[in-house]
Each structure stands twice: as structure tokens, then as C-alpha cells.
């Protein structure tokens, strides 16, 4: 492997037999992604980052996201991923459940593996902009702008930590 980069090696792996379809989107399961990475790089590790308050997700008071990284041979690639529903729409902060956070962590792990090359082709085109509606041309006066909701405090205040809390910035080797 002296002349082959981590990216070149993982980018050459064909993941097609493990790709699943959900609606119009293709997915590589986190379990397959991690198995394929570890098969090639047994010392690879991943990190689930925490907010300053010790939560394994971040929020602006409106929506939430996770931060996950994969480190292979000293190179860390970080993925930020919104916590989304089955339609890939952000879940409002007040409606996020621990299972939603867990799913986003696993999706973030898979996408961090893709940043190292594994299954990167699966994500090609996902960053295309959504279809933009044509402006509504009307002769009627427009409605006054609605006030935007103010964000709540940055992190939830609680005296009890969630049962799924991880040690801050702990690297997990599997």
C-alpha cells in the first residue's frame, strides 16, 4: 500500500451489493460502511462529538445536528449532519428524539467514511439545489411579513443528563 492512498484504496471499493434504496435515495448502511473500512484499515476509529453541555448533538434552538468523524492513518474527516425525518427534512428541535439522534450519528459515520473514499459515488448529486418555485406574480398587495420565532437557549437546560450520554470527545475503537 506504499503508493496507494487511503482515498484511492477506499474509493476503488465497490459497495453496490450493500446499497439500499429508500424512496428515491440510495444508502449504504453504517454497519457495512464500518465493516468495509475496518477490513482495510483495522486501526481506524471514529469520534462522536458532544456539545459543551455534554449532549451528543448540537442545536440552535430551532433544529439539531450531529458531528461525527472518522480517522484513518492519522487523517480525520468530520461530517456535520442535520437530524432529519424519513423525508430528509430537518426535525424541529422540540420534536427530536434520542432515536433520531442515533440515526443521524450512524448516517454521519457513513458519510465520514465516504469522505475517506468509501462509497463516495453514492452521494454524487445529493447537494443539488431543490427545485425553486417560480415567483408568484400577483397584482394584489402582498401580506405583511410574519415575525420570525426567536431561538430558545442554545442547549436544553436539565439537571439530569440523558441515558445515552457519551464521554466528551471520546474516540471509540471498534
N, C-alpha and C positions, 0 to 999 in steps of 0.2 A: 504494500500500500504506500510505498515511499513516494511515488509520483502521482498518486490519486488523492484528490482532496476529499474531505468528508462529504462536501456537497456533491461532487461528481459521483461518488460511490452511491450515496442515497438517492440521488436524482435518477440513477440508472435502474433502481428497483421498480419493477412493475407491480403495482398494488391492485390492479384491476380485479383480480379474483376476490378481493376483500372489500371492494367498494359497494356500498348500498345506496339505493335511491330512496329519498323521502320527498314526495311531490316532484318538483322539477329539479331538485338539488341532489348532488352526489356527496356521499360522506364516506370517510374512512374511519372506522371505529377506533377509539382511543386505544383499545386493547391490542388491535392489530398493529397500529402505528408504533406503540411502545415495544411490542414483541419484535417487530422488524428492526427498530433502532437498536435494541439491546442485542439482537443476533449479530449485528455488525460491529457494535461498539458496547461491549459489556460494562464498561465503566461510565457510560452516560448517566446523567442524573437530571432530575427536574426539581424546580422550586415553585411553590405556591406562595405568592407574596401576600402580606397582610397590610391592612390599613394601620395607621398609628394607634388605633384603639384595639387592635388585635383581631379584627374581623378579616375573613379570607375573601372579602370583596370590598370594592370602593364605591362611593356614591356621591352624587352632587345634590342629593335630596329629591331628585326627580327620577333618575334611572340609576342603574348599577352596572358595574363591570368587574371583571377579574383580571389579574395579572399573573401570568404563568410563564416560566422559562424552561428551556431545555439546554443543558450544557454537554457538549461533546468535544472531547480533546481540548478542553480549556476555552472553547468558544461558546458563549451564552447568547441564545436568541430569545428575546422576550416577546410575548404575544399579549396584547390587551384585547379582551373580547367582551362585548356587551352581554348582559344577561337577557336572553331572548326567549320568546314563546315558540310554539311549533311553527308559526308563520314567519319566523326570523324577525320579529318586531320586538323592540325593547319592552321589557315588562316594567310598569311603573314601580317606583321604589316601595310603595306601601303594599304591593301585591307579591313581592319577591319572596319565595320560599327557599328553604335550605336545599331542596332537590333541584331547583332552578340554578342555584349557585353551583352545586356539584356538577350538573350537566355542562355548564359553561366552563368550569375548570377543566373537565375532560376534553371539551372541544378546543379550549385554549392549548392544552397539552398537545393535541393532534396538530394544530396549526403551528405550534412552535417546532414540532418535528418537521413539518413541511418547510419551514424557513431554513432548515438544515438540508433540504432537498427531497425528503421522503414524501412522495405523492403530491408534490407542488403543483403538478399539472392539473390536479383535481380542482384547485381553486382558481384556475385561469378564468378570467371573465367575471368573477364574483364581485369585483369592485366597479363594474359598470354602473353608471348612474341610473336611478329609477326613471321610468318614463315620466316626462314632465307634461302636465296638463297644459293645454293652450289657455292663455289668459281669457277670462270671461269678459267679453266686450259688452257693456251694458250702458244704456242711456239713463238708467235710474241712478240716483245718488248712492254712493257706497255707504255701507254700515260703518258706524264708528268702531275703531279698533277696541277689541276686548282686552282688559288688563291681563297681563301675564301673571300666573301664580308665582309667588315668591318662594325660593327654595327654602326647605327646612334646614335645620342644623346639618352640618356636613356628615356626621356619623350618628347613628342612633345612640341615645343615652340609655344605658341599662346598668343595673347593679349586678346582673348575672350574665356571664359570658355564654354563648351558645355551646351546646354539647359537641358540635363539630369543629371547635376551635383548634387550630394548629399552632405549633410553636413558631413565633415570628421568624421569617426568612430561613426556615429550616430546609436544608437540601435533603430530599428523600432519595435514597438509592434503592432501586429495586432490581 
